[in-house]
Amino acid sequence: MAASFDGDPGRSGAPAAVEELEPGGASGAPRVTLDDVLAEPAAEAAAPAEAAAPLPALGAQPLGVAMRTARVAAVAGRQARIVVRGAAGEVEALVAPEVDPDVIADAHARGDAVLVELCEGELPLIVGALTTQRPKALHLKAATITLEGEQELLLRSGRGAVRIREDGDIEVVGSRISAASRGLFRIVGRLLRLN
């Protein structure tokens, strides 16, 4: 049942709530019923999404900072020539100060992509190398290399293997095992057993 108030909002007998619901008062604006007020949230929720105003179309945006992939055509120290994906021809670039130039040289030798930061008014900056395929050969070069397995470490190739277990057992298996020393060859153990 719709409750409507037809009286004059300026009358002393009209409730204050009615005066708030009838902002137009005697000026002829449409009167709002209580059912209309209660129905507004439901009507908004039921309104189709298409009724919302469309977002304004974006105009051309400045390039700003962008990340792109590229291939290294040549590298010398911290300077490089790269081919940026989507661009024609080679572009001069710099290797970022925190990037070891040898990493970029290795990427060039393997044919791997590099990650490039582009900024307007500046040369492209190479900030990293990307491994895009499984290597056929892996070359590790560092001052110290540590391989650590909490329970077991296994090095295996074909029918040869070296297994190191957490309890200290070391097992070497191969078709033929050769050991040579340019200096002292020392074998120490509480028990040595040959065959």
Residue pairs with C-beta under 8 A, 6 or more apart in sequence:
2 33
2 34
2 35
3 33
3 34
3 35
4 31
4 33
5 14
5 15
5 18
5 21
5 22
5 31
6 31
7 13
7 14
7 18
8 14
8 25
8 26
9 18
9 19
9 22
9 25
9 26
10 25
10 26
19 25
21 31
21 32
21 33
21 34
21 37
22 29
22 31
22 32
23 29
24 30
24 31
62 120
63 118
63 119
63 120
64 119
64 120
65 117
65 118
65 119
66 117
66 118
67 115
67 116
67 117
67 118
68 84
68 85
68 86
68 115
68 116
68 118
68 124
69 84
69 85
69 113
69 114
69 115
69 116
69 130
70 82
70 83
70 84
70 85
70 91
70 93
70 113
70 114
70 116
70 124
70 126
71 82
71 83
71 111
71 113
71 114
72 80
72 81
72 82
72 104
72 107
72 108
72 114
72 126
73 80
73 81
73 82
73 83
73 90
74 80
74 81
74 108
75 81
75 95
75 101
75 104
75 105
75 108
77 95
77 101
78 94
78 95
78 97
78 101
79 92
79 93
79 94
79 95
80 92
80 93
80 94
80 95
80 104
80 108
80 126
81 90
81 91
81 92
81 93
82 90
82 91
82 93
82 114
82 116
82 124
82 126
83 89
83 90
83 91
84 91
84 116
84 118
84 124
91 124
92 123
92 124
93 116
93 123
93 124
93 125
93 126
94 123
94 124
94 125
94 126
95 101
95 104
95 125
95 126
96 117
96 125
96 126
96 127
98 127
99 126
99 127
99 128
103 128
103 129
104 114
104 126
104 129
106 112
106 129
106 139
107 113
107 114
107 129
107 130
110 135
112 129
112 130
112 131
112 132
112 133
113 129
113 130
113 132
114 126
114 128
114 129
114 130
115 126
115 127
115 128
115 129
115 130
116 124
116 125
116 126
116 127
117 124
117 125
117 127
118 124
118 125
119 125
147 153
149 164
149 166
150 166
151 165
151 166
152 163
152 164
152 165
152 166
153 163
153 164
154 161
154 162
154 163
154 164
155 161
155 162
155 163
156 162
159 173
159 174
159 175
160 173
160 174
160 175
161 171
161 172
161 173
161 174
162 170
162 171
162 172
162 173
163 169
163 170
163 171
163 173
164 170
165 171
179 185
